[in-house]
Amino acid sequence: MGSLALTLGVLVVGAHLLGYFFERLRQPPLIGEILAGVLLGPFVLAHLAPEISSTIFGTNGANDVMVKIVLHFIYWLGLLLLMFIAGSDTRRLMAPENHRPLAWLLGIGIPLPFFFVIALAMTSLLPLDSLTGKAGNPTSAMLVLAISVAVTSIPVLSRIFYDIGILQTRFAGLILSFAVIEDIVLWGVLAVATSLVGYSGSSSLGLLGHMGAHVGASLIYMAIGLWVAPVALRRLHRSPWNFLAARSPIAYILSIMLVYAAIASAMDVTVVFAAFLAGFGIVGGIGGHERPRFATALDSLAKVSMAFFIPIYFAMVGYRLVFGQEFSLGMLLIFIIGSTALCLVSIAAAARLAGFRGLDIINLAIVKNARGGPGIVLASVAYEQGIINAGFYTTLVLTALLTSQAAGAWLRFILSRGWPLLSTGPSNGAINAPAPADLSFVPPLEIERR
């Protein structure tokens, strides 16, 4: 217990200190929290404080096994709580006014960059051999490369939106709606990539069935979570037999989140989406009908999560990064410039066709480019499966961090100038122009500064 307390204390203090430092620099605090994990890694802390390093990184025997298990649990609990809070605060997910722009974003924003990368790879214009890992499967490497260009970070964007107070706006709802559907599709493609490497059967039909079942389960789960579960939960909230909700609303909403996650795991669906949909369903979905009833419980849960579990999650993201010796600066520059340009062009085209103009298009394109947590998870899974090599793994991780930092910095800049995130509707063609700031979604400190 002493080792665990020391480990958690080091991670919490380091995450908050660097998070505060980055916030003072007008940067997203989560970047500082991730950097805290990097700085607490074995390559730094092992030299500065060997006794703490041996506790955290496991050189003292069986007790460290327990520490690692508990840290792994807290890591995932922090991620689940982050997504749960994002879901509970997202009142405009799949809102009617977002249907048309969402259709354009999904119809162009995903296929254009994905299939463009596939086309370049199949015509040998992309050197897949320099990216392929020990599994020696260029097709899987090609799919991972295509995913990495199109993926969007739900956890990182949710944290950025929460930090700057815009999680309840139409802009956040549109971006998160797109990210939820996009990432489900892309995680399905990742399942295809890993199936090509890990499938032990000899039947092509069996492989197709395995991949189709995974993608189908994700789509069914998302549909139920968006449209069926909120209705059922509203009835459960009002049930006279619901003693848990009456006695402890926090315990009640946490139990629902855990049940969502357990069902998702049983269906082989990513639990990240389960926590998001749990928060979305508890408050009544699009209308937010149950928010007043659970406002105090949700606020208390959010404060504790943002103080402890979520900073530890982001610190652990940085802590788990170990940059190999195969890092190539040239590969990083080519990938981040090329993938960013492709993402910006595709989202800009989709937003233009959806009726957005001017600054609205730029806001949507830059924020959509944040790769964040999913980019890091994608890199980790692909590297562990032997799909990509160490050099490309490092490139994907650094790209995820840099694009997330850029998205957060851009949003803060826009809000500091008093410009709207979305000023043109999907049905009108008016040219976007700076408008008076809507202080309803700006944090109190920012209002005072203005």
C-alpha positions in Angstrom: 0.0 0.0 0.0 2.9 2.3 0.7 4.3 1.8 -2.8 1.0 2.4 -4.4 0.4 5.6 -2.4 3.8 6.9 -3.3 3.2 6.1 -7.0 -0.2 7.7 -7.2 1.1 10.8 -5.3 3.9 11.3 -7.7 1.6 10.9 -10.7 -1.1 13.2 -9.4 1.3 16.0 -8.3 3.3 15.8 -11.5 0.2 15.8 -13.7 -1.4 18.8 -11.9 1.8 20.9 -11.8 2.6 20.5 -15.5 -1.1 20.8 -16.3 -1.2 24.2 -14.5 2.0 25.3 -16.2 0.6 24.6 -19.7 -2.7 26.2 -18.8 -0.8 29.4 -17.8 0.8 29.2 -21.3 -2.7 29.1 -22.8 -2.2 25.5 -23.8 -4.4 22.5 -23.1 -3.7 21.2 -19.5 -3.9 17.6 -20.7 -0.7 18.1 -22.8 1.1 19.0 -19.5 -0.4 15.9 -17.8 0.8 13.7 -20.7 4.3 15.3 -20.5 4.3 14.6 -16.7 4.0 10.9 -17.5 6.9 11.2 -20.0 9.1 13.0 -17.5 8.3 10.4 -14.9 9.4 7.6 -17.2 12.3 5.4 -16.5 14.7 7.3 -18.6 14.4 10.5 -16.5 13.1 9.4 -13.0 15.5 6.5 -12.9 18.4 8.9 -12.8 16.9 11.6 -10.7 15.2 9.4 -8.0 16.1 5.7 -8.3 14.2 4.8 -5.2 10.9 6.1 -6.6 11.6 4.8 -10.1 12.1 1.3 -8.7 8.7 1.6 -7.0 6.9 2.8 -10.1 8.6 0.7 -12.7 8.8 -2.6 -10.9 12.2 -3.7 -9.8 11.4 -4.6 -6.2 9.5 -7.9 -6.6 6.0 -9.1 -6.1 4.6 -5.9 -4.5 5.3 -4.1 -7.8 3.0 -6.5 -9.6 0.1 -5.3 -7.4 1.1 -1.7 -8.1 1.0 -2.2 -11.8 -2.3 -4.0 -11.7 -3.9 -1.2 -9.7 -2.4 1.5 -11.9 -3.7 -0.3 -15.0 -7.2 -0.4 -13.4 -7.0 3.3 -12.5 -5.8 4.1 -16.0 -8.9 2.5 -17.5 -11.3 3.9 -14.9 -10.0 7.4 -15.6 -10.6 6.9 -19.3 -14.1 5.6 -18.6 -15.0 8.5 -16.3 -13.7 11.0 -18.9 -15.9 9.5 -21.6 -18.8 9.3 -19.1 -18.6 13.0 -18.2 -18.3 13.9 -21.9 -21.4 11.9 -22.7 -23.4 13.4 -19.8 -22.5 16.9 -20.9 -23.1 16.3 -24.6 -26.8 17.3 -25.1 -26.8 17.9 -28.8 -25.3 14.6 -30.0 -27.1 13.5 -33.2 -29.3 16.6 -32.9 -31.6 17.3 -35.9 -29.7 20.5 -36.9 -26.6 18.4 -37.2 -28.0 15.7 -39.4 -27.1 17.3 -42.8 -23.5 18.5 -41.9 -22.9 15.2 -40.1 -23.9 13.3 -43.2 -21.5 15.3 -45.4 -18.6 15.0 -42.8 -19.1 11.2 -42.6 -19.5 10.9 -46.4 -16.4 12.8 -47.3 -14.3 13.3 -44.1 -13.8 9.5 -43.6 -13.6 8.0 -47.1 -11.5 10.7 -48.8 -8.4 10.5 -46.6 -8.8 6.8 -46.0 -9.1 5.6 -49.6 -6.6 8.2 -50.8 -3.9 6.6 -48.6 -5.0 3.1 -49.8 -4.7 4.3 -53.4 -1.2 5.7 -52.9 -0.1 2.5 -51.1 -1.5 0.2 -53.8 0.3 2.1 -56.5 3.6 1.8 -54.6 3.8 5.5 -54.0 4.0 4.9 -50.3 7.0 2.8 -49.0 5.1 0.2 -46.9 8.3 -1.8 -46.3 9.7 1.0 -44.2 6.6 0.9 -41.9 5.9 -2.8 -41.7 6.7 -4.5 -38.4 7.9 -8.0 -37.5 4.6 -9.7 -38.5 5.6 -8.9 -42.1 2.1 -8.1 -43.3 2.1 -5.0 -45.6 -1.7 -5.1 -46.1 -2.2 -4.7 -42.3 0.4 -1.9 -42.2 -1.4 -0.2 -45.1 -4.8 -0.3 -43.2 -3.1 1.1 -40.0 -1.6 3.9 -42.0 -5.0 4.8 -43.5 -6.7 4.7 -40.1 -4.0 6.9 -38.5 -4.7 9.6 -41.1 -8.5 9.6 -40.5 -8.8 8.9 -36.7 -10.1 11.5 -34.3 -9.6 11.6 -30.5 -12.8 11.5 -28.5 -11.1 11.4 -25.1 -8.7 14.3 -25.8 -11.3 16.5 -27.5 -13.8 15.7 -24.7 -11.2 16.9 -22.2 -10.3 20.1 -24.2 -14.0 20.9 -24.6 -14.6 20.4 -20.9 -11.6 22.5 -19.9 -12.6 25.5 -22.0 -16.4 25.1 -21.2 -17.8 24.4 -24.7 -18.9 20.7 -24.2 -22.6 21.7 -24.3 -22.4 23.7 -27.6 -23.5 22.7 -31.0 -19.9 22.7 -32.2 -18.9 20.1 -29.6 -22.0 18.0 -30.4 -21.2 18.0 -34.1 -17.5 17.1 -33.6 -18.2 14.4 -31.1 -21.1 12.9 -33.1 -18.7 12.7 -36.1 -15.9 11.3 -33.9 -18.1 8.6 -32.3 -19.3 7.2 -35.6 -16.0 7.6 -37.4 -14.0 5.9 -34.7 -16.4 2.9 -34.6 -15.9 2.5 -38.3 -12.1 2.8 -38.0 -11.9 0.5 -35.1 -13.7 -2.0 -37.2 -11.0 -1.5 -39.9 -8.3 -2.1 -37.2 -10.1 -5.3 -36.3 -9.7 -6.3 -39.9 -5.9 -5.4 -39.8 -5.3 -7.4 -36.6 -7.4 -10.3 -37.9 -5.2 -10.5 -41.0 -2.2 -11.0 -38.7 -3.7 -13.0 -35.9 -6.3 -15.2 -37.6 -5.3 -18.8 -37.2 -7.9 -20.4 -39.4 -7.4 -21.3 -43.0 -10.8 -20.4 -44.3 -11.3 -17.0 -46.0 -15.0 -17.2 -45.3 -14.3 -17.7 -41.6 -12.1 -14.6 -41.5 -14.7 -12.5 -43.2 -17.3 -13.7 -40.7 -15.0 -12.9 -37.8 -14.5 -9.3 -39.0 -18.1 -8.8 -39.9 -19.3 -9.9 -36.5 -17.0 -7.4 -34.8 -18.1 -4.5 -36.9 -21.8 -5.4 -36.7 -21.7 -5.7 -32.9 -20.3 -2.2 -32.6 -22.9 -0.7 -34.9 -25.8 -2.5 -33.0 -24.4 -1.4 -29.6 -24.1 2.2 -30.7 -27.7 2.3 -32.2 -29.1 0.9 -28.9 -27.0 3.3 -26.8 -28.2 6.3 -28.8 -31.9 5.7 -29.2 -33.1 2.8 -27.1 -31.2 2.9 -23.8 -32.0 6.6 -23.0 -35.8 5.8 -23.1 -35.3 2.7 -20.9 -33.2 4.6 -18.5 -35.7 7.4 -18.1 -38.3 4.8 -17.0 -35.8 3.2 -14.6 -35.0 6.6 -13.1 -38.7 7.1 -12.3 -39.3 3.6 -10.9 -40.5 3.5 -7.3 -38.4 0.4 -6.8 -35.2 2.2 -7.7 -33.8 2.4 -4.1 -30.2 2.8 -5.3 -31.0 6.1 -7.1 -32.8 7.4 -4.1 -30.1 6.5 -1.6 -27.0 7.4 -3.6 -27.4 8.9 -7.1 -23.6 8.8 -7.6 -23.5 5.1 -6.9 -26.5 4.6 -9.2 -24.9 6.4 -12.2 -21.6 4.7 -11.7 -23.2 1.3 -11.6 -24.9 2.1 -14.9 -21.6 3.1 -16.4 -20.0 -0.2 -15.3 -22.9 -2.2 -16.6 -22.6 -0.5 -20.0 -18.9 -1.3 -20.0 -19.4 -4.9 -19.0 -22.0 -5.4 -21.8 -19.7 -3.8 -24.3 -16.8 -6.0 -23.3 -19.0 -9.1 -23.7 -20.0 -8.0 -27.2 -16.3 -7.2 -28.0 -17.1 -3.5 -28.4 -14.7 -0.8 -27.3 -15.5 0.2 -23.7 -14.6 3.9 -24.5 -17.9 4.2 -26.5 -19.8 2.4 -23.7 -18.9 5.0 -21.1 -19.7 7.8 -23.5 -23.1 6.3 -24.3 -23.8 5.6 -20.6 -23.3 9.3 -19.7 -25.4 10.3 -22.7 -28.2 7.9 -21.8 -28.4 8.8 -18.1 -29.3 12.4 -18.6 -31.9 11.6 -21.1 -30.1 11.9 -24.4 -30.6 14.8 -26.7 -33.1 16.6 -24.6 -31.2 16.3 -21.3 -34.5 15.6 -19.5 -32.8 14.1 -16.4 -30.0 16.6 -16.0 -31.6 18.7 -13.2 -32.3 15.6 -11.2 -28.7 14.3 -11.4 -27.0 17.7 -11.6 -25.4 17.5 -8.1 -24.3 13.9 -8.4 -22.8 14.5 -11.9 -21.0 17.7 -10.7 -19.5 15.9 -7.7 -18.4 13.0 -9.8 -16.8 15.3 -12.4 -14.9 17.2 -9.7 -13.4 14.1 -8.2 -12.6 12.6 -11.6 -10.9 15.7 -12.9 -8.9 16.0 -9.7 -7.6 12.5 -9.5 -8.6 9.7 -12.0 -8.5 11.7 -15.3 -5.1 13.4 -14.7 -3.6 10.0 -13.8 -5.0 8.6 -17.0 -3.3 11.2 -19.1 -0.1 10.9 -17.1 -0.2 7.1 -17.7 -0.6 7.8 -21.4 2.7 9.6 -21.3 4.3 7.2 -18.8 3.7 4.3 -21.2 5.5 5.9 -24.1 8.9 4.6 -24.7 10.5 6.1 -27.8 12.7 3.6 -29.6 16.0 4.1 -31.3 14.4 3.8 -34.8 12.9 7.3 -34.6 13.2 9.2 -37.8 12.6 13.0 -37.9 12.1 12.9 -41.7 9.4 10.3 -41.3 7.7 12.4 -38.6 7.7 15.6 -40.7 6.5 13.9 -43.9 3.7 12.0 -42.1 2.4 14.9 -39.9 2.5 17.4 -42.8 0.9 15.0 -45.3 -1.7 13.6 -43.0 -2.7 17.0 -41.6 -3.0 18.5 -45.1 -5.2 15.5 -46.3 -7.4 15.7 -43.2 -7.8 19.5 -43.5 -8.7 19.3 -47.2 -11.3 16.5 -46.8 -13.0 18.2 -43.8 -13.0 21.6 -45.5 -14.6 20.1 -48.6 -17.3 18.3 -46.5 -18.0 21.4 -44.4 -18.3 23.6 -47.5 -20.8 21.2 -49.0 -22.7 21.2 -45.7 -23.2 24.9 -45.9 -20.5 26.2 -43.5 -18.3 29.1 -44.6 -15.1 31.0 -43.6 -13.9 30.5 -40.1 -16.4 27.8 -39.4 -14.6 25.5 -41.9 -11.2 26.2 -40.4 -12.5 25.5 -36.9 -14.0 22.2 -37.9 -11.0 21.1 -39.9 -8.3 21.9 -37.2 -10.3 20.3 -34.4 -11.1 17.2 -36.4 -7.4 16.7 -37.0 -6.7 16.0 -33.3 -5.6 12.3 -33.1 -4.9 12.1 -29.4 -5.7 9.0 -27.4 -7.1 6.9 -30.2 -4.0 7.7 -32.2 -1.8 6.5 -29.4 -3.9 3.4 -28.8 -3.8 2.6 -32.5 -0.1 2.9 -32.5 0.3 0.7 -29.4 -2.0 -2.0 -30.7 -0.4 -2.1 -34.1 3.1 -2.2 -32.7 2.3 -4.9 -30.2 0.8 -7.0 -33.0 3.9 -6.6 -35.1 2.0 -4.7 -37.8 4.2 -1.6 -37.7 7.8 -1.0 -36.7 9.2 1.0 -33.8 10.0 4.0 -36.0 6.5 4.4 -37.3 5.1 3.7 -33.8 7.0 6.7 -32.5 5.8 8.8 -35.4 2.2 8.0 -34.7 2.5 8.8 -31.0 4.2 12.2 -31.6 1.7 13.1 -34.3 -1.2 12.3 -31.9 0.3 14.7 -29.3 1.1 17.5 -31.6 -2.2 17.6 -33.4 -4.1 17.5 -30.1 -2.0 20.4 -28.8 -2.7 22.4 -32.0 -6.5 21.8 -31.7 -6.6 23.0 -28.1 -4.4 26.0 -28.8 -6.6 27.0 -31.8 -9.8 26.8 -29.8 -8.5 28.9 -27.0 -7.3 31.5 -29.5 -10.7 31.7 -31.2 -12.5 32.1 -27.9 -10.0 34.7 -26.6 -10.8 36.8 -29.7 -14.5 36.6 -29.0 -15.2 34.8 -32.3 -17.9 32.1 -32.6 -17.0 28.5 -33.3 -20.0 28.1 -35.6 -21.7 31.2 -37.0 -23.3 29.8 -40.1 -26.0 27.2 -40.2 -26.0 24.2 -42.5 -28.9 25.5 -44.5 -27.9 29.1 -45.1 -25.0 30.2 -47.2 -24.1 33.4 -45.3 -20.4 34.3 -45.2 -19.0 33.8 -41.8 -17.8 36.9 -40.0 -16.6 37.6 -36.5 -19.6 37.9 -34.1 -19.9 39.0 -30.5 -18.7 36.3 -28.1 -21.2 34.0 -26.6 -20.0 34.0 -22.9 -22.5 31.2 -22.0 -19.8 28.6 -22.9 -16.7 30.4 -21.7 -15.2 29.6 -18.2 -15.7 32.2 -15.5 -12.0 33.1 -15.4 -12.1 33.9 -19.1 -15.2 36.0 -18.7 -13.5 38.1 -16.0 -10.4 38.5 -18.1 -12.5 39.9 -21.0 
